[in-house]
């Protein structure tokens, strides 16, 4: 992203949600960085889950389904 990192964009989105300007959205972070610390920072920024590249389509679908289930359960 040219102007913000994914973490910065996520924080801004979460702030808009907190301010009541937008409804809650699920955020799935996508990164080539597989380090646990990087993934932890993404979650701490407000992402709901993270998938690392390269990934297979079925892995992406599973992540999205997991987020949908969490929404249905009221966990996000």
HUKAJO-V948628 format. One record per pair of residues at least 12 apart in sequence whose ideal C-beta (glycine too) atoms are under 10 Angstrom apart, sorted by the first residue. I is the first residue (numbers start at 0). J is the second residue. If there is no record, write none. Layout:
BEGIN
I/J + I/J
END
This chain:
BEGIN
4/40 + 4/41 + 4/44 + 5/26 + 5/28 + 5/29 + 5/30 + 5/40 + 5/41 + 5/44 + 5/46 + 5/49 + 6/28 + 6/30 + 6/37 + 6/40 + 6/41 + 6/42 + 6/43 + 6/44 + 6/45 + 6/46 + 7/44 + 8/26 + 8/44 + 8/45 + 8/46 + 9/24 + 9/26 + 9/28 + 9/41 + 9/42 + 9/43 + 9/44 + 9/45 + 9/46 + 9/47 + 10/43 + 10/44 + 10/45 + 10/46 + 11/44 + 11/45 + 12/24 + 12/26 + 12/44 + 12/45 + 12/46 + 13/26 + 13/44 + 13/45 + 13/46 + 14/45 + 16/45 + 17/45 + 23/47 + 23/70 + 23/75 + 24/47 + 24/75 + 25/46 + 25/47 + 25/48 + 25/63 + 25/65 + 25/66 + 25/67 + 25/69 + 25/70 + 25/75 + 26/41 + 26/44 + 26/45 + 26/46 + 26/47 + 26/48 + 26/49 + 26/66 + 26/75 + 27/41 + 27/46 + 27/47 + 27/48 + 27/49 + 27/50 + 27/59 + 27/62 + 27/63 + 27/65 + 27/66 + 28/40 + 28/41 + 28/42 + 28/44 + 28/45 + 28/46 + 28/47 + 28/48 + 28/49 + 28/50 + 28/51 + 28/62 + 29/41 + 29/46 + 29/49 + 29/50 + 29/51 + 29/52 + 29/54 + 29/59 + 29/62 + 30/46 + 30/49 + 30/50 + 30/51 + 30/52 + 31/51 + 31/52 + 31/53 + 32/49 + 32/51 + 32/52 + 33/49 + 33/51 + 33/52 + 34/51 + 37/49 + 37/51 + 38/50 + 38/51 + 47/62 + 47/65 + 47/66 + 47/69 + 47/70 + 47/74 + 47/75 + 48/62 + 48/63 + 48/65 + 48/66 + 48/69 + 48/75 + 49/62 + 50/62 + 50/63
END
